[in-house]
Amino acid sequence: MDFYQAQDKYRQKQIKSFLSFCFKLILFFLAFIFGWWFGNGDKLVLIAENEKIITDYYNKENIIEKKLADTRLKLREANLALSAQNIQDNNSDFGKEAKKILAYSLAKGVSENEIINSIKLLSSNKVCNDIETKELAVSTDTFTPPENILSLFSGSLKLKVSSNDLDNSKVNQYFNPEKPIRAIFIYLGNNEIVEGKLPIIKKIMANKFLVQIKIFESKVRGAVMVDYQSCKI
């Protein structure tokens, strides 16, 4: 074998090796593509099944919520019809005291609109402002603080709290928050006194407004905290 024949044989061997490498590379690439395609296809099937399950769940939930809302509405209508029937029935004691108070209020000259607004304010269909909190010093027999009157709602409602029960175990006598206190509500030219132990809750109705006040114990000695909120029908 001469030099040229040997060189030609070596070149053919290199070409065969290169073609074999390319064929293996193509097979590997095809195997990767088919594997990815089959794997991604299974993933898409799982995603579609999960979406179907979620959609069915939400559809069932919506149907149940609609049935529940319909049931609540029917129950409310039934309760209203039963209440109206009991009130209209002369042989029923249902609403007897309410009818007496209503007749008495109308006889005293209270307008029908005032009564209607008061009833509406007792219901849940009202819009209330955020609850605000202030601190109020308590007056006693031996000490009257400088700011012993709390002014609320631009001065339309004033509040004063006093106590006669002192904690004698202290060097400086302060009121005992566990004993009854006296709260004086000043509004519309009237002074309304409420006595009792903390917390004290008071509701004041005026036309279409409702004022809710809560007096409770403060961490500061000799003072109380006052939560107040106004609502409108």
C-alpha positions in Angstrom: 0.0 0.0 0.0 1.5 3.3 -1.0 1.3 6.6 0.8 -1.8 7.9 -1.2 -3.8 4.7 -0.6 -3.0 4.9 3.1 -4.0 8.6 3.2 -7.3 7.9 1.4 -8.1 5.0 3.8 -7.4 7.2 6.8 -9.6 10.0 5.4 -12.5 7.6 4.8 -12.2 6.4 8.4 -12.4 10.0 9.7 -15.5 10.6 7.6 -17.1 7.5 8.9 -16.3 8.5 12.5 -17.7 12.0 11.9 -20.9 10.6 10.3 -21.3 8.1 13.2 -21.0 11.0 15.7 -23.5 13.1 13.8 -25.9 10.2 13.6 -25.6 9.5 17.4 -26.1 13.3 18.1 -29.2 13.4 15.9 -30.6 10.3 17.7 -29.9 11.8 21.1 -31.6 15.1 20.0 -34.6 13.2 18.6 -34.9 11.2 21.8 -34.7 14.4 23.9 -37.4 16.1 21.7 -39.8 13.1 21.9 -39.2 12.7 25.7 -39.9 16.4 26.2 -43.0 16.2 24.0 -44.4 13.2 25.8 -43.6 14.6 29.3 -45.0 18.1 28.5 -48.1 16.4 27.0 -48.7 14.6 30.4 -48.2 17.8 32.2 -50.7 19.6 30.1 -53.2 16.8 30.7 -52.7 17.1 34.4 -53.1 20.9 34.3 -56.3 20.5 32.3 -57.7 18.0 34.7 -56.8 20.2 37.7 -58.5 23.2 36.0 -61.6 21.1 35.4 -61.7 20.0 39.1 -61.3 23.6 40.3 -64.0 24.8 37.9 -66.4 22.1 39.0 -65.6 23.0 42.7 -66.3 26.7 42.1 -69.5 25.9 40.2 -70.8 23.7 43.1 -69.8 26.3 45.6 -71.7 29.0 43.7 -74.8 26.7 43.5 -74.6 26.1 47.2 -74.2 29.8 48.0 -77.2 30.6 45.8 -79.3 27.9 47.5 -78.2 29.2 50.9 -79.1 32.8 50.0 -82.5 31.7 48.8 -83.0 29.7 52.0 -82.1 32.7 54.1 -84.4 35.0 52.1 -87.3 32.6 52.4 -86.6 32.2 56.2 -86.6 35.9 56.6 -89.8 36.3 54.7 -91.4 33.6 56.8 -90.3 35.2 60.0 -91.6 38.6 58.9 -95.0 37.0 57.9 -95.2 35.1 61.2 -94.3 38.3 63.2 -96.9 40.3 61.3 -99.5 37.6 61.9 -98.7 37.4 65.6 -98.9 41.2 66.0 -102.2 41.4 64.2 -103.7 38.5 66.2 -105.6 39.9 69.1 -105.3 36.6 71.0 -101.5 36.6 70.8 -99.3 38.1 73.5 -96.6 38.7 70.9 -95.7 42.4 70.7 -98.3 43.4 73.3 -95.8 45.5 75.3 -94.4 47.1 72.2 -97.9 48.0 71.0 -98.7 49.5 74.4 -95.5 51.6 74.4 -96.2 52.7 70.8 -99.8 53.7 71.6 -98.6 55.6 74.7 -95.9 57.4 72.8 -98.3 58.4 70.0 -100.7 59.6 72.7 -98.0 61.8 74.2 -97.5 63.5 70.9 -94.4 61.7 69.7 -94.4 61.9 65.9 -94.7 58.7 63.9 -91.5 59.6 62.0 -89.5 59.8 65.3 -90.7 56.4 66.3 -89.9 54.9 62.8 -86.4 56.5 62.9 -85.8 55.1 66.4 -86.7 51.6 65.3 -84.5 51.9 62.2 -81.6 52.9 64.4 -82.0 49.8 66.4 -81.7 47.6 63.3 -78.4 46.7 61.6 -79.1 48.7 58.5 -77.2 51.8 59.5 -73.9 53.5 58.6 -71.5 54.1 61.5 -68.4 56.2 61.7 -65.2 54.8 63.1 -65.0 54.4 66.9 -63.0 57.2 68.6 -61.5 57.0 72.1 -60.7 59.7 74.6 -59.6 59.8 78.3 -61.6 61.6 81.0 -60.5 62.4 84.5 -63.0 61.4 87.2 -64.2 63.9 89.8 -64.4 62.9 93.5 -65.5 64.5 96.7 -62.0 65.6 97.5 -60.7 66.5 94.1 -62.1 68.1 90.9 -59.7 67.8 88.0 -59.2 70.8 85.7 -60.7 69.0 82.7 -63.5 67.1 84.2 -66.0 67.5 81.3 -65.5 65.7 78.0 -66.9 67.5 75.0 -67.9 65.3 72.1 -69.3 65.9 68.6 -68.4 69.6 68.5 -69.8 70.2 71.9 -73.3 68.8 71.2 -72.7 66.1 73.8 -70.8 66.6 77.1 -69.9 63.9 79.6 -68.9 64.2 83.2 -67.9 61.2 85.4 -67.8 61.4 89.2 -67.3 58.9 92.1 -67.8 59.0 95.8 -65.9 55.7 96.6 -62.3 56.4 97.1 -59.4 54.0 97.5 -58.3 54.9 101.0 -55.2 52.6 100.9 -53.5 55.2 98.7 -51.7 58.2 99.9 -53.3 60.3 97.2 -57.0 59.3 97.1 -58.3 58.2 93.7 -61.6 56.7 92.8 -62.0 52.9 92.9 -62.8 51.7 89.3 -64.4 48.5 90.8 -67.0 50.6 92.7 -70.1 52.3 91.0 -69.6 55.6 89.3 -72.0 58.4 88.1 -72.0 59.4 84.5 -73.8 62.7 83.5 -74.7 63.0 79.9 -75.5 66.6 78.9 -77.2 67.1 75.5 -80.1 69.0 74.0 -80.4 71.0 77.2 -80.9 67.9 79.3 -78.8 66.2 82.0 -79.2 62.4 82.0 -77.6 60.5 84.9 -76.5 56.9 84.6 -75.1 55.1 87.7 -73.4 51.7 87.8 -70.1 49.8 87.6 -67.7 49.9 84.7 -68.2 49.3 81.8 -71.1 51.6 81.2 -72.8 51.6 77.8 -75.2 54.3 76.7 -77.1 54.8 73.5 -78.6 58.2 72.6 -81.1 58.6 69.7 -81.8 61.9 68.0 -83.8 62.1 64.8 -81.9 59.9 62.3 -78.7 59.7 64.4 -77.6 57.2 67.1 -74.7 57.9 69.4 -73.1 54.9 71.1 -70.9 55.6 74.2 -68.9 53.1 76.2 -67.1 54.1 79.5 -64.6 51.6 80.7 -61.5 51.4 83.0 -58.3 53.2 82.1 -54.8 52.2 82.8 -54.2 55.7 84.1 -55.2 56.0 87.8 -58.0 58.5 88.4 -59.4 58.4 84.8 -61.7 56.4 82.6 -61.6 55.7 78.8 -64.5 56.7 76.6 -65.3 55.1 73.3 -67.8 57.0 71.2 -69.3 56.5 67.7 -72.1 58.0 65.7 -74.4 56.2 63.3 -77.0 57.3 60.8 -79.8 55.4 59.1 
